[in-house]
Amino acid sequence: MREFIAKFLGSCAGLGFFPYAPGTVTSLAAAIVFITIPSFSALEIAVPAIAIVFAVGLWASGIMEGIYGHDPSQVTIDELAGQWVALLLLPGGWVTAILGFAAFRFFDILKPEPVNIAQKLPGGWGIMVDDLLAGIYANLSVRIVLWLLSFFSVAVPL
């Protein structure tokens, strides 16, 4: 039962078992949740949700790593947490969500330092922390892009 619950939660209700790019599929689902539920972008909801997902992810990914090996593709709860960090406190809307999604996937795949170092942490820590750091990079990058666009009087549709 413990393994079933870990697989269910760690794979984000089975998205981690999607045959192609399960991390990207889960990131897309996370972005859609973030923008289609307006109250979710509120700090008092988003931060506890990220913290809960992170804690559950530590537990579930540690168990799933024991089943599938080091940093298995079936674990996608890390993408859920990282994508939500990428969108945290950004202005709402589809353009921002698309930028946040693209930036998160870029940094999650590229793994610039210290993201790559964090990936080498033991067990669930390495699985979860690298995506949180990729989410921070993505969030800051989107902020910079939106700030630069403001100089060119480019209205970003929200």
C-alpha positions in Angstrom: 0.0 0.0 0.0 2.8 2.4 0.9 4.4 1.9 -2.6 1.1 2.4 -4.3 0.5 5.7 -2.5 4.1 6.8 -3.2 3.7 6.0 -6.9 0.3 7.7 -7.1 1.6 10.9 -5.4 5.1 10.9 -6.8 3.8 10.5 -10.4 1.2 13.2 -9.9 -1.7 10.8 -10.2 -0.1 8.9 -13.0 1.3 11.7 -15.2 4.8 10.4 -14.5 3.9 7.2 -16.4 3.0 9.1 -19.6 5.0 7.5 -22.4 6.6 10.7 -23.8 8.1 13.5 -21.8 6.3 12.9 -18.5 8.1 15.8 -16.8 6.9 18.2 -19.5 3.4 16.9 -19.3 3.3 17.4 -15.6 4.8 20.9 -15.9 2.1 21.8 -18.4 -0.6 20.4 -16.0 0.9 22.4 -13.1 0.9 25.6 -15.2 -2.7 25.1 -16.2 -3.7 24.6 -12.6 -1.9 27.7 -11.6 -3.6 29.9 -14.2 -7.1 28.4 -14.3 -7.6 28.6 -10.5 -7.1 32.4 -9.8 -7.0 32.0 -6.0 -4.1 29.6 -6.4 -1.7 32.5 -7.3 -2.4 34.1 -3.9 0.7 33.9 -1.7 -1.2 32.4 1.3 -2.3 29.5 -0.9 0.6 29.0 -3.3 3.4 28.9 -0.7 1.8 26.3 1.6 0.8 24.2 -1.5 4.4 24.3 -2.7 5.6 23.3 0.8 3.2 20.4 1.0 4.1 19.2 -2.5 7.8 19.4 -1.6 7.4 17.4 1.6 5.2 14.8 0.0 7.7 14.7 -2.9 10.6 14.1 -0.6 8.9 11.0 0.8 7.4 9.7 -2.4 10.4 10.2 -4.6 12.6 8.5 -2.1 10.4 5.4 -2.2 10.1 5.5 -6.0 13.9 5.8 -6.4 14.2 2.6 -4.5 11.8 1.0 -7.0 12.9 2.5 -10.3 16.5 3.6 -9.6 18.2 6.9 -9.4 16.1 10.0 -10.3 13.4 8.0 -12.2 11.4 9.7 -15.0 8.2 8.4 -13.3 8.7 10.8 -10.5 7.1 14.1 -11.6 6.0 15.7 -8.4 9.3 17.6 -8.5 8.1 19.2 -11.8 4.8 20.2 -10.1 6.6 22.0 -7.3 9.2 23.6 -9.6 6.7 24.8 -12.1 4.6 26.4 -9.3 7.8 28.1 -8.0 8.4 29.3 -11.6 5.0 31.1 -11.6 5.0 32.2 -8.0 4.0 35.9 -7.6 4.1 36.6 -11.3 1.3 38.5 -13.0 -1.5 36.1 -14.1 -2.4 35.3 -17.7 -1.5 32.9 -20.5 1.5 34.8 -21.8 3.2 34.8 -18.4 2.2 31.1 -17.9 3.7 30.2 -21.3 6.9 32.1 -20.5 7.1 30.5 -17.0 6.5 27.1 -18.5 9.1 27.5 -21.2 11.7 29.0 -18.8 11.1 26.2 -16.2 11.5 23.4 -18.8 14.7 25.2 -20.1 16.4 25.4 -16.7 15.1 22.0 -15.6 16.7 20.4 -18.7 19.8 22.5 -18.9 20.5 22.3 -15.2 22.9 25.2 -14.7 24.8 25.4 -11.4 23.8 25.0 -8.6 20.8 23.1 -10.1 23.2 20.3 -11.3 24.9 20.1 -7.9 21.5 19.9 -6.1 20.6 17.0 -8.3 23.4 15.0 -6.7 21.9 15.3 -3.2 20.9 11.9 -1.8 17.5 10.4 -2.3 14.4 12.5 -2.6 16.4 15.7 -1.8 18.3 15.6 -5.1 15.1 14.9 -7.0 13.1 17.8 -5.4 15.7 20.5 -4.8 17.1 20.7 -8.3 13.6 21.5 -9.6 12.9 24.1 -7.0 16.2 25.8 -8.0 15.2 25.6 -11.7 11.9 27.1 -10.8 13.7 30.0 -9.1 15.8 30.6 -12.2 12.7 30.5 -14.4 10.8 32.9 -12.1 13.6 35.4 -12.2 14.0 35.0 -15.9 10.4 35.7 -16.6 10.5 38.8 -14.3 13.5 40.1 -16.3 11.7 39.5 -19.7 8.5 41.2 -18.4 10.6 44.1 -17.1 12.4 44.5 -20.4 9.2 44.4 -22.3 7.9 47.3 -20.2 10.6 49.5 -21.7 9.3 48.9 -25.2 5.7 49.7 -24.3 4.7 46.1 -25.1 1.5 45.2 -23.4 1.5 41.7 -22.2 -2.0 40.3 -22.4 -3.1 38.9 -19.1 
